[in-house]
Amino acid sequence: MNTDTIDHDPEPDILPADALALRRPDTPVTLSELAARKGEAIEIIEARVQILETLRKAALRATSPEDWLLFKAPEEAGGQIVGYLQDSGCERVRDLSGIEIFNVGTMEKVATNDPKVFHYLISGDGRRKLTGQTIEAVEGGRSSTDDFCKDKTGADLELAVRKAARANLDGRVVRELAGLSNVPLEEIKEAWSGTTKTIDRCRRGRGFGSRSERLGANSERAPDVEAPVCPHCKSKGVYRPAKGDRKAFYGCANWEKHKDKKFFVDADEWVKQQQLQKPPAAAVAPTASGGDAKEPQQQQPLSAGDVFGKNREPGSDD
Amino acid sequence: MDPATVTLTPADIATRIGSAWGQYISRGQRPGTPHSYVYASSWRVCDRRMALEMTHADKLPPWPPELLAKFRRGDDRERDLLVDLSRVGRDSDPPFKVTGQQERFELRDHKSRTAIVGKVDARLDIDGARAPLEVKAWSPQLVDRIETFADLFENPWTRSGGYQLLSYLYGAGEPYGFMLLDRSGLPLLLPVELEPNLDRMEEFLVKAERVLDHVQAGTLPDFYTEDSAECRRCPWYGGTCNPPLESVGAQLLTDPELEAALERRESLAAAGREYNELDKDIKAKLRGVESGIAGKFQILGRWGKQSRLELPENLKKQYTITIPKGRFTLEITRL
């Protein structure tokens, strides 16, 4: 019997240098190269993804609540809230994310018939070192009618618009390359956990009612009571104001999904009923088709009211 | 406004006075004017910014009243400090006088052009010398970090003040001068010697010469791209100057061993904290117990010699050196 044995090198504890380099998302690699590495390829891909995920969290964590503008989709579309990182916040994220802005063009003025109304445009390219992603001819621009120009005139106004246009270019490049144009609210909240940053300090934009509502006033149309919950799909009822001869009512945002089961609640009746009950609590409303009004509530998706409270003033802390 | 028809609330009155105050402060503002030399207080890391400050000084918007009020407060403090210093000089040993306030000086470059111009706040006539003196009433947050003249060059907001005084010394041919810094307590008088700082002064002069060359040729120096934080501080950024922005980005550390060590560290963090607290408490309680038994534990202690060097403050200061990058603080957060 041949007793010769072949000594196999044990599995190396330390990955070879090129494998370490491949774990970096900025190291170019092709699918064939990864495939040739068999099982190790998975580890490399996971390491790359982990770096990108951690960096994204770190970037979100570096921002302040004041850097974000929140948008809310209509209730019918799900009522999701997403954050848009404003130009000021992009500055904080840019260095961390390794984003460069280059080939910056010259500032171009777009005049109108009214000498007080003009726009400035500037374009440039952007590159993210980490992923090698490049975007070209991104345009930034601002107008003399924007809010920040309110008290400015003459050369002061010109300069302010030009500076804002450049900041907008920088911001657009960063938002695009770092993927921070539409960040789900939950992701921002998670990144801020363990800090003093809270989403109720973020500015509210489209989807949060009229301008005065966003500044804390009650809705001009919807009554200030908890909406009834649809017993068929458990979604929060949507207020439909009176129109012509039709009275105001609450309906279901997802009515198309259960056309055979109607849900209508007379708004005046509901408001009266709610005002008699203190404290007001969301309840499952009786339905036109006689649905069970005592079904337990299911947890609703995060709404603007849940996030900000009803009487929040801009800039106020909890 | 017709007083008969309008009733003002106290809040309205306060708002109107505040607004009038802002207008009063703003009236005193003089717009910048283009000039053919570099101001002594205008050393900048970016040549392009220095050139723009010379040629486009009139293009910057006026300062907001809030900032003008801060400048005014600074000027007032500087004037008060000079008055106090004059009085201090009578009783000082040796006595000194504060003279030559706001004396203009010019520094010429190698091409005999007026390159750097400034006004010396004052001179201290002391011990046969006329030492230039620069007074600064910076933010207390800045001044609290300054102990030596070299510290001025560590902060982008105070750096130009350091170059300013050096140019006075260089221009006046004085071997030393003083920087008087306002503080919440006693002011800090920093001695400044020219000789150890000659390199810095030469660098300023060469920079000014380079900028003057560009201004005379009607060109602008290249963009400064080494640190985009400079652009964020620059008033010309976006409005007049649109440089590319470079970025190093976070360093990517992909060593799995390091990752494993960080994970292990994180998992031990709570236990580590608890151990340290207990260890500290127990050792404090058991100090002096040379032999003891507690439950299942034997405690042995022994006294040993302890040497300590106790030096007077001034001597300690004399032998203290500061290494700009000697301390490194790490903050490790699991995301």
Interface residues (C-beta under 8 A of the other chain):
Chain A: I14 L15 L20 A21 R23 R24 P25 D26 A47 I51 T54 L55 K57 A58 R61 E91 R94 D95 L96 S97 G98 I99 E100 I101 F102 N103 V104 G105 T106 M107 I122 G124 K129 L130 K152 A155 D156 L159 A160 R162 K163 A164 A165 R166 A167 D170 A191 G194
Chain B: K59 L60 P61 P62 S228 R232 Y237 G238 G239 T240 N242 P243 P244 L245 E246 S247 V248 G249 A250 L252 T254 D255 P256 E257 T333 L335
